[in-house]
Amino acid sequence: MIILWLSLASSGAWFVSTLVGGGSPFILIPAIAFFLGPVAVAPVITLGMLLGNAQRVWFYWPHLNLFSFWWYLPGALFGACLGALALTKVQIE
């Protein structure tokens, strides 16, 4: 039953995020923390964002501006590596 509620919340968050251009994690964080606990928020949100963003790339591929993508890519990779490093150093206690 938990998977059903999280799937419904995720579908609603994806729809709202697609319309307004982002923000689905802010909708999903309370639902994930309630159903799975606060420790599961970061990995579940990360996996969800990975799959959701890959789906959006596939869906909107004909409309992408690849010139902008190449300017965005270095900063995105640096930020992702920095965030992953920060998450490995944070103590749960």
C-alpha positions in Angstrom: 0.0 0.0 0.0 2.9 2.3 0.7 4.2 1.9 -2.9 0.7 2.8 -4.2 0.6 6.1 -2.1 4.2 7.0 -3.1 3.4 6.3 -6.8 0.4 8.5 -6.7 2.3 11.3 -4.9 5.2 10.9 -7.4 2.8 11.0 -10.4 1.2 14.2 -9.1 4.6 15.8 -8.3 5.8 14.9 -11.8 2.8 16.5 -13.4 3.1 19.7 -11.4 6.9 19.8 -12.0 6.4 19.3 -15.7 4.0 22.2 -15.9 6.0 24.7 -13.7 9.5 23.6 -14.6 10.7 21.9 -11.4 10.0 21.5 -7.7 8.9 17.8 -7.5 11.3 17.0 -4.7 9.7 19.7 -2.5 6.4 17.9 -3.0 7.8 14.4 -2.4 10.1 15.0 0.6 7.2 15.0 3.1 5.6 12.0 1.6 8.8 10.0 1.5 9.7 11.0 5.1 6.3 10.0 6.3 6.1 6.6 4.6 9.8 5.5 4.6 11.5 7.6 7.2 13.9 10.6 7.0 16.9 8.4 6.2 15.4 7.2 2.9 14.6 10.7 1.6 18.0 11.4 -0.1 18.4 8.1 -2.0 14.8 7.9 -3.0 14.7 11.5 -4.3 18.0 11.0 -6.1 16.8 7.9 -7.9 13.4 9.5 -8.7 15.1 12.6 -10.1 17.5 10.5 -12.2 14.6 8.5 -13.8 12.3 11.5 -14.1 14.9 13.7 -15.8 15.9 10.9 -18.2 12.2 10.5 -19.1 11.9 14.3 -19.7 15.0 14.2 -22.0 13.4 11.4 -24.0 10.0 13.2 -24.2 11.3 16.6 -25.1 14.3 15.6 -27.3 13.1 17.3 -30.4 12.9 20.6 -28.6 16.2 20.6 -26.8 18.8 23.3 -27.5 22.1 21.3 -27.4 24.2 24.5 -27.6 22.9 25.5 -24.1 23.4 21.9 -22.9 27.1 22.0 -23.6 27.4 25.3 -21.6 25.4 23.8 -18.7 27.2 20.4 -18.5 30.5 21.4 -16.8 28.7 23.1 -13.9 26.2 20.4 -13.5 28.9 17.7 -13.4 30.9 19.7 -10.8 27.8 20.3 -8.7 26.8 16.7 -8.8 30.3 15.5 -7.7 30.4 18.1 -5.0 26.9 17.1 -3.8 27.8 13.4 -3.8 31.0 14.1 -1.8 29.0 16.2 0.7 26.4 13.4 1.2 29.2 10.9 1.9 30.7 13.1 4.6 27.5 14.0 6.5 27.0 12.1 9.8 23.5 10.8 10.5 23.8 11.3 14.2 
